[in-house]
């Protein structure tokens, strides 16, 4: 199987030297980390274009997050968005990473961009409320949470209530926080 991919890469490189493409749908987890990392770095270093299946990008993201290399994970998400620019999941992951790096304004921009493709996506709206909370826009966050609450099932409701309690905690409204979590 690996020889097949090497042959495909050789053909693509002979046609277009700066273009590398890998179509990998499933690789054993143990082989993903270093081989894909090396391949991604070599392609990016030579100005090549990388195409991986969504699942492979997600595996790379998981690897970098586990290694606590969040800047590198953002680079991977950027490459993923070039190839899969309508994937809300990659926008979510990028916003989450930016939030972990305390880049709330950038995270909000990414969320707003993703909202163009999926304006009513639950996870996207919940993350937007969390980012707004970090930006101290409590009222806006509560408005989003209230609109989500109207449409939420039991499982989603628990997530909404946790974020809502965090809003009340930031506002130092501890009694409201208590009743929200009760």
PyMOL commands that set and color helices and strands:
alter all, ss='L'
color gray80, all
select helices_A, chain A and resi 2-15+29-45+54-66+70-83+88-100+104-117+122-134+138-151+154-170+174-181
alter helices_A, ss='H'
color red, helices_A
deselect
rebuild
show_as cartoon
